[in-house]
Amino acid sequence: MGSMSWIHWVVVLLIVVLVFGTKRLGNIGKDVGEAVKGFKKGMQDDDKPSAQLGDESRRNDSNAASRNDEHTPR
Protein backbone atom coordinates (compact mmCIF):
# COMPACT_ATOMS: atom_id res chain seq x y z
CA MET A 1 0.00 0.00 0.00
CA GLY A 2 3.01 2.31 0.57
CA SER A 3 4.35 2.08 -3.00
CA MET A 4 2.49 2.51 -6.22
CA SER A 5 2.21 -0.36 -8.68
CA TRP A 6 3.15 -0.04 -12.35
CA ILE A 7 -0.52 0.41 -13.29
CA HIS A 8 -0.71 3.55 -11.15
CA TRP A 9 2.40 4.93 -12.88
CA VAL A 10 0.85 4.26 -16.32
CA VAL A 11 -2.30 6.14 -15.32
CA VAL A 12 -0.23 9.07 -14.02
CA LEU A 13 1.80 9.13 -17.25
CA LEU A 14 -1.37 9.17 -19.38
CA ILE A 15 -2.81 12.04 -17.38
CA VAL A 16 0.42 14.04 -17.72
CA VAL A 17 0.45 13.45 -21.51
CA LEU A 18 -3.20 14.51 -21.77
CA VAL A 19 -2.64 17.68 -19.74
CA PHE A 20 0.64 18.85 -21.31
CA GLY A 21 0.66 17.18 -24.72
CA THR A 22 3.54 15.34 -26.34
CA LYS A 23 5.03 18.39 -28.06
CA ARG A 24 5.33 20.39 -24.84
CA LEU A 25 6.75 17.39 -22.96
CA GLY A 26 9.35 16.95 -25.72
CA ASN A 27 10.35 20.62 -25.43
CA ILE A 28 10.59 20.36 -21.66
CA GLY A 29 12.81 17.29 -21.97
CA LYS A 30 15.04 19.06 -24.49
CA ASP A 31 15.34 22.15 -22.26
CA VAL A 32 16.19 20.06 -19.20
CA GLY A 33 18.83 18.14 -21.17
CA GLU A 34 20.46 21.37 -22.39
CA ALA A 35 20.42 22.77 -18.86
CA VAL A 36 22.16 19.67 -17.51
CA LYS A 37 24.81 19.86 -20.26
CA GLY A 38 25.39 23.54 -19.52
CA PHE A 39 25.71 22.83 -15.81
CA LYS A 40 28.24 20.05 -16.40
CA LYS A 41 30.25 22.27 -18.74
CA GLY A 42 30.20 25.06 -16.17
CA MET A 43 31.43 22.71 -13.47
CA GLN A 44 34.32 21.53 -15.67
CA ASP A 45 35.32 25.09 -16.64
CA ASP A 46 35.01 26.35 -13.07
CA ASP A 47 38.77 26.44 -12.41
CA LYS A 48 39.74 28.33 -15.55
CA PRO A 49 37.92 31.65 -14.96
CA SER A 50 39.03 31.91 -11.34
CA ALA A 51 42.67 31.54 -12.35
CA GLN A 52 42.23 34.26 -14.98
CA LEU A 53 40.54 36.57 -12.50
CA GLY A 54 43.34 36.05 -10.00
CA ASP A 55 45.98 37.00 -12.58
CA GLU A 56 44.03 40.07 -13.66
CA SER A 57 43.44 41.28 -10.12
CA ARG A 58 47.15 40.95 -9.34
CA ARG A 59 47.98 43.07 -12.38
CA ASN A 60 45.43 45.69 -11.36
CA ASP A 61 46.80 45.80 -7.80
CA SER A 62 50.37 46.33 -9.01
CA ASN A 63 49.23 49.04 -11.45
CA ALA A 64 47.30 50.79 -8.69
CA ALA A 65 50.32 50.73 -6.39
CA SER A 66 52.56 52.28 -9.03
CA ARG A 67 49.96 54.97 -9.77
CA ASN A 68 49.67 55.81 -6.06
CA ASP A 69 53.45 56.21 -5.80
CA GLU A 70 53.46 58.69 -8.69
CA HIS A 71 50.76 60.89 -7.15
CA THR A 72 51.95 60.83 -3.55
CA PRO A 73 53.02 64.33 -2.43
CA ARG A 74 56.62 64.59 -1.23
C-alpha positions in Angstrom: 0.0 0.0 0.0 3.0 2.3 0.6 4.4 2.1 -3.0 2.5 2.5 -6.2 2.2 -0.4 -8.7 3.1 0.0 -12.4 -0.5 0.4 -13.3 -0.7 3.6 -11.1 2.4 4.9 -12.9 0.9 4.3 -16.3 -2.3 6.1 -15.3 -0.2 9.1 -14.0 1.8 9.1 -17.2 -1.4 9.2 -19.4 -2.8 12.0 -17.4 0.4 14.0 -17.7 0.4 13.5 -21.5 -3.2 14.5 -21.8 -2.6 17.7 -19.7 0.6 18.8 -21.3 0.7 17.2 -24.7 3.5 15.3 -26.3 5.0 18.4 -28.1 5.3 20.4 -24.8 6.7 17.4 -23.0 9.4 17.0 -25.7 10.3 20.6 -25.4 10.6 20.4 -21.7 12.8 17.3 -22.0 15.0 19.1 -24.5 15.3 22.1 -22.3 16.2 20.1 -19.2 18.8 18.1 -21.2 20.5 21.4 -22.4 20.4 22.8 -18.9 22.2 19.7 -17.5 24.8 19.9 -20.3 25.4 23.5 -19.5 25.7 22.8 -15.8 28.2 20.0 -16.4 30.3 22.3 -18.7 30.2 25.1 -16.2 31.4 22.7 -13.5 34.3 21.5 -15.7 35.3 25.1 -16.6 35.0 26.3 -13.1 38.8 26.4 -12.4 39.7 28.3 -15.6 37.9 31.6 -15.0 39.0 31.9 -11.3 42.7 31.5 -12.4 42.2 34.3 -15.0 40.5 36.6 -12.5 43.3 36.1 -10.0 46.0 37.0 -12.6 44.0 40.1 -13.7 43.4 41.3 -10.1 47.1 41.0 -9.3 48.0 43.1 -12.4 45.4 45.7 -11.4 46.8 45.8 -7.8 50.4 46.3 -9.0 49.2 49.0 -11.4 47.3 50.8 -8.7 50.3 50.7 -6.4 52.6 52.3 -9.0 50.0 55.0 -9.8 49.7 55.8 -6.1 53.4 56.2 -5.8 53.5 58.7 -8.7 50.8 60.9 -7.2 52.0 60.8 -3.6 53.0 64.3 -2.4 56.6 64.6 -1.2 
